[in-house]
Amino acid sequence: MSLVQHNAILAIGGAEDKVHGREILHQFFERSGGHQAHIGIIPCASRDPIAIAGRYRTIFEDMGATAIEVMDIRDRSQGEDPSWKTVVESCTGVFITGGDQVRLCGLLADTPLVDLLRQRAQLGEMTLAGTSAGAAVMGHHMIAGGGSGESPNRSLVDMAIGLGFVPDIVVDQHFHNRNRMARLMSAVAMQPDRLGLGIDEDTCALFERDGSFRVIGKGVVTIVDPGGVTHTNEPDISPSDPISIHGLQVHLLSHGDRFDYRHRKVIEVAHGSSS
């Protein structure tokens, strides 16, 4: 009797390996059912959705997938088309590509399609993955854009409403690769009831249904936890003033580490010993 592979939600920091080991993409493929997978690809964050969808289609076909559907949505009315319900219900895995997270939310937020995706992913009925912009939309609150290279301040980050697949988190991607720590800290100061996750390129936070996630890939997932903050000046300053935060907790998790995001603690390190 074969081992049942549980469904999961994968937030990928972008630029995942598509050529060599493809470890993260293989994880999505296996979690979606492997050779029995029915995979949906949502490329609408991209300005060139046909090209990017074609690239992922080829990758998953190379892995052995035979049922792949590209959900090519170009305008809001298409996103609201009720016929997508049939497509989503048949999918064992859905992959959201990179591009522009504002564009992605503009096309899909509050549509029956996203509502069903969220419901099925949260119930563990399918595997859902998003890379780059597709990871940025995971939380209820989303980093829509911003800058880097200066002290944390409110003007450094543009916040918007995401798609809420994992509502408790705020995700930033291409994280250390693009020097985004100050941006994520600014976002967390503005949303102190959320957990900040900075995900490096070719790195993934794989969320299980038990309230934990495991890190996969070559970089780190940076956790910015405001749960123990004793003071911040964020409510009282202008957008360009530097933010003061006391008691902020930061963790760096690498491949194999596991974190309980509901209780906000590390529960397993890569070498198998518990903390």
C-alpha positions as CSV (number, residue, x, y, z in Angstrom):
1,M,0.0,0.0,0.0
2,S,1.5,3.3,-1.1
3,L,2.1,6.2,1.4
4,V,-0.5,8.9,1.1
5,Q,1.1,12.2,0.3
6,H,-0.7,15.0,2.1
7,N,-1.7,18.2,0.3
8,A,0.0,21.4,1.3
9,I,0.4,25.2,0.5
10,L,3.7,26.2,-0.9
11,A,5.0,29.9,-0.7
12,I,8.0,30.1,-3.0
13,G,10.4,33.1,-2.9
14,G,10.8,33.2,-6.7
15,A,13.6,32.1,-9.1
16,E,13.1,28.5,-8.0
17,D,15.3,25.9,-9.8
18,K,13.6,25.0,-13.0
19,V,16.6,23.2,-14.6
20,H,18.6,20.9,-12.3
21,G,17.2,19.3,-9.2
22,R,13.9,21.2,-9.4
23,E,13.5,20.2,-5.7
24,I,10.7,22.7,-4.9
25,L,8.8,22.1,-8.1
26,H,9.1,18.3,-7.6
27,Q,7.7,18.8,-4.1
28,F,4.7,20.6,-5.6
29,F,4.3,17.9,-8.2
30,E,4.4,15.0,-5.7
31,R,2.1,16.8,-3.2
32,S,-0.4,17.2,-6.1
33,G,-0.5,13.5,-6.8
34,G,2.6,12.8,-8.9
35,H,1.7,11.0,-12.1
36,Q,-1.9,11.1,-11.2
37,A,-1.9,14.8,-10.7
38,H,-4.3,17.2,-12.4
39,I,-2.5,20.5,-12.4
40,G,-3.9,24.0,-13.0
41,I,-1.5,26.8,-13.8
42,I,-2.6,30.4,-13.2
43,P,-0.2,32.7,-15.1
44,C,-2.2,35.9,-14.9
45,A,0.3,37.8,-12.7
46,S,2.6,37.8,-15.7
47,R,2.5,40.2,-18.7
48,D,3.4,37.3,-20.9
49,P,1.1,34.6,-19.5
50,I,1.3,32.2,-22.5
51,A,5.1,32.0,-22.3
52,I,5.4,31.5,-18.5
53,A,2.5,29.0,-18.5
54,G,4.2,27.1,-21.3
55,R,7.5,26.9,-19.3
56,Y,5.8,25.4,-16.3
57,R,3.6,23.1,-18.4
58,T,6.8,21.7,-20.0
59,I,8.4,21.2,-16.5
60,F,5.4,19.3,-15.1
61,E,5.0,17.3,-18.3
62,D,8.7,16.3,-18.0
63,M,8.0,15.1,-14.4
64,G,5.2,12.9,-15.7
65,A,2.0,15.0,-15.4
66,T,-0.5,14.2,-18.1
67,A,-3.4,16.4,-17.1
68,I,-2.5,20.1,-17.1
69,E,-4.8,23.0,-17.6
70,V,-3.7,26.7,-18.1
71,M,-6.2,29.1,-16.5
72,D,-5.5,32.0,-18.8
73,I,-7.4,34.9,-17.3
74,R,-6.8,38.3,-18.9
75,D,-9.6,40.5,-17.4
76,R,-11.8,40.7,-14.4
77,S,-14.9,39.3,-16.1
78,Q,-13.0,36.1,-17.0
79,G,-11.9,35.7,-13.4
80,E,-15.6,35.8,-12.4
81,D,-16.7,33.2,-14.9
82,P,-18.5,30.5,-12.9
83,S,-17.2,27.8,-15.3
84,W,-13.8,27.9,-13.5
85,K,-15.5,26.1,-10.6
86,T,-15.5,22.9,-12.6
87,V,-11.8,23.3,-13.5
88,V,-10.7,24.0,-9.9
89,E,-12.8,21.1,-8.5
90,S,-10.9,18.7,-10.8
91,C,-7.5,20.0,-9.9
92,T,-5.3,18.2,-7.4
93,G,-2.7,21.0,-7.6
94,V,-2.8,24.6,-8.7
95,F,0.4,26.7,-9.4
96,I,0.3,30.5,-9.4
97,T,3.2,32.0,-11.3
98,G,5.2,35.1,-10.7
99,G,4.7,38.6,-12.1
100,D,2.9,41.5,-10.5
101,Q,0.9,40.7,-7.3
102,V,-1.2,43.8,-7.8
103,R,-2.2,42.7,-11.2
104,L,-2.9,39.2,-9.9
105,C,-5.2,40.5,-7.1
106,G,-6.9,42.9,-9.5
107,L,-8.0,40.0,-11.7
108,L,-8.8,37.4,-9.0
109,A,-9.6,38.9,-5.6
110,D,-13.1,38.3,-4.4
111,T,-14.0,36.0,-7.3
112,P,-15.7,32.6,-7.0
113,L,-12.5,31.1,-8.5
114,V,-10.3,32.4,-5.6
115,D,-12.9,31.6,-3.0
116,L,-12.9,28.0,-4.1
117,L,-9.1,27.8,-4.4
118,R,-8.9,29.1,-0.8
119,Q,-11.5,26.7,0.5
120,R,-10.0,23.6,-1.2
121,A,-6.4,24.5,-0.2
122,Q,-7.3,25.2,3.5
123,L,-9.4,22.0,3.7
124,G,-6.5,20.0,2.4
125,E,-8.4,18.9,-0.7
126,M,-5.7,20.1,-3.1
127,T,-2.1,21.5,-3.1
128,L,-1.6,25.2,-3.9
129,A,1.7,26.8,-4.7
130,G,2.6,30.4,-5.5
131,T,6.0,31.7,-6.6
132,S,7.2,35.3,-6.3
133,A,4.0,37.4,-6.9
134,G,2.1,34.1,-6.3
135,A,3.7,33.9,-2.8
136,A,3.2,37.6,-2.1
137,V,-0.6,37.2,-2.2
138,M,-0.7,34.3,0.3
139,G,-1.6,36.5,3.4
140,H,-4.7,38.5,4.1
141,H,-2.4,41.6,4.1
142,M,0.0,41.8,1.1
143,I,3.1,43.8,0.3
144,A,2.2,45.4,-3.0
145,G,5.5,47.1,-3.6
146,G,8.0,49.4,-2.0
147,G,11.7,50.1,-1.7
148,S,14.9,48.9,0.0
149,G,18.2,50.3,1.1
150,E,17.0,52.6,3.9
151,S,15.9,52.5,7.5
152,P,12.5,50.9,8.2
153,N,9.7,53.5,7.7
154,R,6.1,53.4,6.5
155,S,6.8,54.9,3.1
156,L,9.1,52.0,2.4
157,V,6.2,49.6,1.9
158,D,2.9,49.7,0.0
159,M,0.3,47.5,1.7
160,A,-2.8,46.0,0.1
161,I,-5.2,43.1,0.6
162,G,-4.0,39.7,-0.6
163,L,-5.8,36.5,-1.4
164,G,-5.8,35.1,2.1
165,F,-4.7,31.5,1.5
166,V,-2.7,31.7,4.8
167,P,-4.2,34.7,6.4
168,D,-2.0,35.1,9.4
169,I,1.2,35.9,7.5
170,V,2.7,38.8,5.5
171,V,5.1,37.5,2.8
172,D,8.0,39.2,1.1
173,Q,9.9,37.3,-1.6
174,H,13.3,37.5,-3.4
175,F,14.1,38.4,0.2
176,H,17.8,38.6,1.0
177,N,18.5,38.7,-2.7
178,R,16.9,42.1,-2.9
179,N,17.7,43.5,0.6
180,R,14.0,43.6,1.8
181,M,14.4,43.2,5.5
182,A,13.6,46.8,6.2
183,R,10.5,46.6,4.0
184,L,9.2,43.5,5.9
185,M,9.9,45.0,9.3
186,S,8.0,48.1,8.2
187,A,5.1,46.0,7.1
188,V,5.0,44.0,10.3
189,A,5.1,47.3,12.4
190,M,2.0,48.3,10.5
191,Q,0.3,44.9,10.9
192,P,1.5,43.8,14.4
193,D,-1.0,40.9,14.6
194,R,0.6,39.1,11.6
195,L,3.7,37.1,11.3
196,G,6.3,38.3,8.7
197,L,7.9,35.8,6.4
198,G,10.8,36.8,4.1
199,I,11.4,34.0,1.6
200,D,14.7,33.9,-0.3
201,E,14.9,32.9,-4.0
202,D,14.8,29.1,-4.7
203,T,13.4,28.7,-1.2
204,C,10.0,27.6,-0.1
205,A,7.8,27.6,3.1
206,L,5.7,24.5,2.8
207,F,2.6,24.8,5.0
208,E,1.0,21.7,6.4
209,R,-2.5,21.5,7.8
210,D,-1.2,21.1,11.4
211,G,-0.2,24.8,11.6
212,S,3.4,24.3,10.8
213,F,5.6,25.0,7.8
214,R,8.9,23.4,6.7
215,V,11.7,25.1,4.8
216,I,12.9,23.7,1.5
217,G,15.6,25.0,-0.8
218,K,18.9,26.7,-0.9
219,G,18.2,30.0,1.0
220,V,16.5,30.9,4.3
221,V,13.0,31.9,5.4
222,T,13.3,34.9,7.7
223,I,10.6,35.1,10.4
224,V,9.8,38.5,11.8
225,D,7.6,38.0,14.8
226,P,6.1,41.1,16.5
227,G,4.3,39.0,19.2
228,G,6.6,40.2,22.0
229,V,6.9,43.8,20.9
230,T,6.9,46.1,24.0
231,H,6.9,49.4,22.2
232,T,6.7,51.0,18.7
233,N,6.4,54.5,17.6
234,E,4.6,53.5,14.3
235,P,1.2,55.0,15.1
236,D,2.6,58.3,16.0
237,I,5.1,59.2,13.3
238,S,4.9,60.5,9.7
239,P,5.4,58.0,6.8
240,S,9.0,59.0,6.2
241,D,10.1,58.9,9.9
242,P,12.2,55.9,11.0
243,I,10.2,53.3,12.9
244,S,11.2,52.3,16.4
245,I,10.3,48.7,17.5
246,H,11.4,47.1,20.8
247,G,11.2,43.4,21.4
248,L,10.9,42.3,17.8
249,Q,11.9,38.6,17.4
250,V,13.7,37.3,14.3
251,H,14.4,33.7,13.2
252,L,16.4,32.4,10.2
253,L,15.3,29.0,9.1
254,S,17.1,26.9,6.5
255,H,16.4,23.7,4.6
256,G,14.6,21.1,6.8
257,D,13.8,23.5,9.7
258,R,10.1,23.5,10.8
259,F,8.1,26.3,12.5
260,D,4.8,26.2,14.3
261,Y,3.3,29.5,13.0
262,R,0.2,29.3,15.2
263,H,2.2,29.1,18.4
264,R,5.2,30.9,16.9
265,K,8.0,28.6,17.8
266,V,10.6,26.5,16.1
267,I,9.7,22.8,16.4
268,E,12.3,21.0,14.4
269,V,15.8,21.7,13.1
270,A,17.3,20.2,10.0
271,H,19.4,17.6,11.9
272,G,16.3,16.1,13.5
273,S,16.7,17.4,17.1
274,S,13.8,19.2,18.7
275,S,14.1,22.6,20.3
